[in-house]
């Protein structure tokens, strides 16, 4: 099968590198075509439009930031073209947004599978992403050989919207764990307690999560450069979760506090830094 990928940002680039390393025939497109230059040098074909890409491919992966960006790309594709290509949406969007996209593609005779991913650049570049697919089981089976290159044991969740729901649930954990860890770490710092002594207790407890050690050095050093997942994207996903959860009657009081903290981080100009920048909002480094 010929694979197309639209959206060569951080994750799209990393995944494309992996697919090319696996000798997969790959066509890429990005509205800023210069973002495809490195992939072209590595052997990818570069389409001059989304329409041209879909015309060439059996499967098209969408790695775009939000539903608005996805719809904007789909606007540029002749609906007749969808009939020959399975569209796989891999970004983080709301369940209802995914259902609307599915309806848009399917009413033209096309096929649509949602498959949001969990993981960052190292996982995308090594084929170890966690995949949460939903849609027609036949479409999942068609895509499975490719999905198995992208992640270990791709999970089939169920009908359209359910994969998107699980992804939002996972990203809410990212926000919650990161904010809670930053606050605890800031407290022991303020009291002059050695970080490693605190971390030994955390690691020996049932409260430990591996993400704590992944973000520890960044938080201690207040170095949030070279992000795998920028703060602005976590803020966007947190707001999506709040919208969906509020519509379902869930109490989101705790997450609303974290959303305010994320907004403070953005207001500090840290929108394009690693989301561990929550630490800067909780406790700016004293000079």
VMD Tcl script that draws the C-alpha trace (Angstrom):
set ca {
  {0.00 0.00 0.00}
  {1.14 3.52 -0.74}
  {1.04 5.69 2.37}
  {0.41 9.42 2.51}
  {0.98 11.71 5.49}
  {-0.43 15.22 5.79}
  {1.05 17.40 8.51}
  {4.83 17.28 8.89}
  {5.14 19.05 12.22}
  {7.12 17.55 15.09}
  {5.21 14.27 15.30}
  {4.58 13.99 11.56}
  {8.28 14.43 10.86}
  {9.31 11.82 13.42}
  {6.79 9.28 12.19}
  {7.76 9.90 8.57}
  {11.41 9.24 9.40}
  {10.39 5.94 10.96}
  {8.24 4.85 8.02}
  {11.02 5.69 5.56}
  {13.49 3.74 7.70}
  {11.07 0.80 7.39}
  {11.26 1.17 3.58}
  {7.62 2.21 3.27}
  {6.65 4.13 0.12}
  {5.65 7.51 1.52}
  {4.11 10.68 0.09}
  {4.01 13.75 2.33}
  {2.32 17.13 2.22}
  {2.43 20.21 4.40}
  {1.01 23.62 3.64}
  {4.45 25.02 4.40}
  {6.20 22.91 1.79}
  {9.67 23.70 3.13}
  {8.83 21.49 6.11}
  {8.96 18.56 3.67}
  {12.50 19.25 2.41}
  {14.28 16.95 4.84}
  {11.82 14.14 4.18}
  {12.32 14.55 0.43}
  {16.06 14.20 0.97}
  {15.38 10.98 2.87}
  {13.35 9.51 0.02}
  {9.78 10.66 0.53}
  {7.76 11.94 -2.40}
  {6.38 15.43 -1.80}
  {2.88 16.24 -3.03}
  {2.15 19.80 -4.08}
  {-1.37 19.66 -2.61}
  {-3.54 17.55 -0.34}
  {-5.56 16.61 -3.41}
  {-2.45 15.31 -5.20}
  {-1.46 13.28 -2.16}
  {-4.83 11.56 -1.70}
  {-4.97 10.75 -5.43}
  {-1.72 8.78 -5.09}
  {-2.32 6.92 -1.84}
  {-4.23 3.95 -0.45}
  {-4.02 5.27 3.13}
  {-3.71 8.89 4.22}
  {-2.55 9.70 7.77}
  {-3.62 13.08 9.14}
  {-1.22 14.53 11.71}
  {-2.79 17.96 12.16}
  {-3.18 20.13 15.25}
  {-6.97 20.36 15.55}
  {-10.32 19.81 13.80}
  {-10.20 23.26 12.21}
  {-6.91 22.43 10.50}
  {-8.24 19.03 9.40}
  {-11.39 20.52 7.88}
  {-9.32 23.16 6.13}
  {-7.24 20.44 4.47}
  {-10.31 18.40 3.53}
  {-11.81 21.51 1.95}
  {-9.00 21.37 -0.60}
  {-9.72 17.77 -1.63}
  {-12.29 16.79 -4.24}
  {-14.82 14.62 -2.40}
  {-14.78 12.02 -5.19}
  {-11.15 11.33 -4.32}
  {-12.03 10.00 -0.87}
  {-13.51 6.83 -2.40}
  {-10.07 5.43 -3.15}
  {-8.28 6.26 0.08}
  {-8.69 5.32 3.74}
  {-8.38 8.48 5.86}
  {-6.82 7.88 9.29}
  {-7.10 10.83 11.70}
  {-4.29 10.64 14.31}
  {-4.48 13.97 16.14}
  {-6.23 14.86 19.39}
  {-9.74 16.17 18.75}
  {-13.10 15.96 20.50}
  {-15.25 12.84 19.97}
  {-18.02 14.84 18.29}
  {-15.50 16.52 16.01}
  {-14.28 13.10 14.93}
  {-17.84 11.89 14.32}
  {-18.46 14.96 12.14}
  {-15.29 14.27 10.15}
  {-16.29 10.64 9.72}
  {-19.69 11.68 8.43}
  {-18.10 14.17 6.05}
  {-15.84 11.51 4.54}
  {-18.35 8.67 4.55}
  {-21.15 10.62 2.85}
  {-18.89 10.84 -0.20}
  {-18.29 7.09 -0.19}
  {-14.97 7.37 1.60}
  {-13.58 5.49 4.60}
  {-12.52 7.06 7.89}
  {-10.71 5.65 10.90}
  {-9.73 7.61 13.97}
  {-6.50 6.54 15.58}
  {-5.09 9.12 18.01}
  {-1.67 8.34 19.42}
  {-0.04 8.55 22.84}
  {3.67 9.15 22.99}
  {6.10 11.79 21.81}
  {9.01 12.13 19.40}
  {11.11 9.15 20.60}
  {8.10 6.82 20.34}
  {7.05 8.20 16.95}
  {10.58 7.78 15.64}
  {10.88 4.20 16.83}
  {7.43 2.80 16.09}
  {6.42 2.56 19.74}
  {3.42 4.87 19.90}
  {0.29 3.75 21.74}
  {-2.58 3.66 19.25}
  {-6.30 3.96 20.05}
  {-8.26 3.15 16.89}
  {-12.01 3.38 16.38}
  {-14.32 3.01 13.42}
  {-15.33 0.15 11.14}
  {-13.52 -3.04 12.14}
  {-12.87 -3.79 8.46}
  {-11.05 -0.47 8.11}
  {-9.03 -1.23 11.22}
  {-8.04 -4.60 9.77}
  {-7.04 -2.94 6.49}
  {-4.84 -0.47 8.34}
  {-3.45 -2.95 10.87}
  {-0.19 -3.85 9.05}
  {0.65 -0.14 8.90}
  {-0.51 0.54 12.45}
  {1.73 -2.27 13.70}
  {4.69 -0.41 12.19}
  {3.67 2.73 14.05}
  {2.94 1.24 17.47}
  {3.05 -1.97 19.49}
  {-0.27 -3.84 19.71}
  {-2.63 -1.18 18.30}
  {-5.84 -1.11 20.33}
  {-9.24 -1.29 18.66}
  {-11.56 0.68 20.96}
  {-14.90 0.62 19.15}
  {-17.05 3.08 17.23}
  {-16.00 6.51 16.00}
  {-15.57 8.92 18.91}
  {-14.49 6.31 21.43}
  {-10.84 6.40 20.40}
  {-10.92 10.19 20.65}
  {-12.50 9.88 24.09}
  {-9.76 7.58 25.39}
  {-7.10 9.93 24.03}
  {-8.63 12.90 25.87}
  {-8.78 10.80 29.03}
  {-5.07 10.03 28.69}
  {-4.09 13.65 28.03}
  {-6.09 14.76 31.07}
  {-3.78 12.45 33.06}
  {-0.77 14.18 31.50}
  {-2.04 17.54 32.67}
  {-3.02 16.27 36.12}
  {0.16 14.32 36.82}
  {2.45 17.09 35.57}
  {0.72 19.84 37.52}
  {0.60 17.77 40.72}
  {4.25 16.76 40.45}
  {5.33 20.35 39.78}
  {3.49 21.55 42.88}
  {4.96 18.85 45.14}
  {8.46 19.40 43.76}
  {8.14 23.16 44.24}
  {7.10 22.69 47.86}
  {10.12 20.57 48.81}
  {12.39 22.99 46.93}
  {11.01 25.92 48.93}
  {11.72 24.06 52.18}
  {15.31 23.27 51.13}
  {14.80 19.50 50.98}
  {17.16 17.64 48.66}
  {15.41 16.73 45.42}
  {16.92 13.26 45.27}
  {15.84 12.46 48.82}
  {12.30 13.42 47.90}
  {12.47 11.44 44.66}
  {13.70 8.30 46.42}
  {10.60 8.38 48.59}
  {8.38 9.01 45.55}
  {9.99 6.17 43.56}
  {9.55 3.73 46.44}
  {5.87 4.58 46.79}
  {2.71 3.52 44.97}
  {2.38 7.15 43.87}
  {5.30 7.02 41.44}
  {4.74 7.58 37.73}
  {7.63 7.30 35.20}
  {6.71 10.72 33.78}
  {8.00 12.27 37.02}
  {11.58 11.25 36.23}
  {11.17 12.18 32.57}
  {10.31 15.75 33.56}
  {12.43 16.06 36.72}
  {15.59 17.60 35.25}
  {13.63 20.04 33.10}
  {11.66 21.21 36.13}
  {14.66 21.51 38.46}
  {16.72 23.38 35.85}
  {13.73 25.33 34.49}
  {14.88 24.27 31.02}
  {11.82 23.72 28.84}
  {13.49 24.02 25.43}
  {13.32 21.49 22.54}
  {9.82 20.23 23.38}
  {8.46 16.83 22.41}
  {4.95 18.09 23.21}
  {4.51 21.88 23.46}
  {2.59 23.48 26.30}
  {0.11 25.09 23.87}
  {-1.01 21.66 22.70}
  {-1.57 20.39 26.25}
  {-3.59 23.55 26.94}
  {-5.69 22.91 23.83}
  {-6.31 19.28 24.79}
  {-7.19 20.24 28.37}
  {-9.82 22.67 27.10}
  {-11.20 20.00 24.80}
  {-11.52 17.63 27.75}
  {-13.28 20.30 29.82}
  {-15.80 20.94 27.05}
  {-16.60 17.25 26.58}
  {-16.69 16.47 30.32}
  {-18.93 19.45 31.10}
  {-21.38 18.35 28.40}
  {-21.53 14.94 30.11}
  {-22.20 16.44 33.53}
  {-18.84 15.60 35.09}
  {-17.37 17.73 37.87}
  {-14.26 19.32 36.38}
  {-13.33 21.60 39.28}
  {-9.83 20.18 39.69}
  {-9.03 20.35 35.98}
  {-10.31 23.92 35.72}
  {-7.58 24.90 38.16}
  {-4.97 23.19 35.99}
  {-6.35 24.92 32.91}
  {-5.82 28.27 34.65}
  {-2.26 27.22 35.41}
  {-1.70 26.26 31.77}
  {-3.05 29.65 30.67}
  {-0.62 31.33 33.06}
  {2.19 29.33 31.43}
  {1.08 30.54 27.99}
  {0.86 34.13 29.26}
  {4.49 33.79 30.38}
  {5.44 33.23 26.73}
  {6.09 29.51 27.21}
  {3.53 28.28 24.69}
  {6.11 26.62 22.42}
  {8.14 25.06 25.21}
  {7.84 21.60 26.76}
  {4.75 21.23 28.92}
  {6.96 20.69 31.97}
  {6.92 24.52 31.85}
  {3.96 24.18 34.21}
  {6.72 24.27 36.83}
  {7.54 27.87 35.86}
  {3.94 28.87 36.50}
  {3.79 27.05 39.83}
  {7.15 28.32 41.06}
  {9.37 30.58 38.93}
  {13.09 30.00 39.47}
  {14.47 32.46 42.01}
  {17.44 34.47 40.76}
}
mol new
graphics top color blue
foreach p $ca { graphics top sphere $p radius 0.5 }
foreach p [lrange $ca 0 end-1] q [lrange $ca 1 end] { graphics top cylinder $p $q radius 0.2 }
display resetview
